[in-house]
Amino acid sequence: EIVQRRITCDVRTVMFESLIKQDIAFFDGTMTGQLTSRMTNDVAAVVQPVRQIMNTFLTAILRLIGGLFMCLLTSWKLTVLAATMIGPVVYLTGVYAKWSKQVN
């Protein structure tokens, strides 16, 4: 939550600095309410995907750590055996991704 708010604040600061650099003629033709509404909506549109990605990433990391802990708690030998399969699966996924790009 703190990181997300910081990103929002940074984006708003950059947008405001860009807005301040505009010519006076720009402000003559545009109403203040329209600018405020547009900036609010644009910041929300930019920050929303970042928030969702961060939430998904955090959830995935917590599940990975929890799953690893449960596996180690159940059987460390089985956990090591399962971990040896990670490399080949990642390799095969890369090969499939390259093949899929060529097909499409």
Order of alpha helices (4+ residues) and beta strands (2+ residues): alpha-alpha-alpha-alpha-alpha
